[in-house]
Amino acid sequence: KKLLPEVTVDRLDADATRSGQDTEDTMARLTSGDTQVLVGTQMVAKGLDIPNVTLVGVVLADIGLYLPDFRAGERAFGLMCQVAGRAGRGEAIGQVIVQTYNPDHYAIRAAAAQDYQALYKYEIDARRQTGNPPFNDLVHLVFQDRNDSQAQRQATETGRLLTQRAQSQGLAGIDVVGPAPGIPSRVRGRYRWHLTIRGRELSRFIEGMEFPPGCTVDVDPVHVL
């Protein structure tokens, strides 16, 4: 507002648009030209199809890149490509500006070049080396309790039992990773600790095993946070 006081700025995020009608009203103002700048979260990347949008800026594109999740780079690439697709949907040429501390990160370079093959090559090589999907299966276990120490104890004990189970069955290819605090570490007053099991045929491996109350078992998880 200091640099461009004559420009009308609007917001698109969960706090500013609490209903579908709020979102429609915001989009209508942008489409009509009453709003010249729209500031928002990832909501902006989804479903924004307005021809007169010619400039899109991604602020702090590094958010999420360094999360302890093997899909972090893939997700960042997908989001940046999705955001970039919001600019220049009409006759005018679009421009995308990405702010980042690490412009040489493989996901950012691939997104800037719209190079899906480069991302795939890096990802598949990295996952082969680390044993992540599609070369292995994953099971993600989340332990929640209002007492942080109790959640940690449950995760630690379950990890010990899983390791013993793999050893007793002679399954050298199964790894139990963790425990570690979840991200976020506390949700709705309950502390979170988690374990990740990596290997083949994990559904059969954990079949019949009893887990503590409040433990969530996620086979083939979409994230491991």
Order of alpha helices (4+ residues) and beta strands (2+ residues): beta-alpha-beta-beta-alpha-beta-alpha-alpha-beta-alpha-beta-beta-alpha-beta
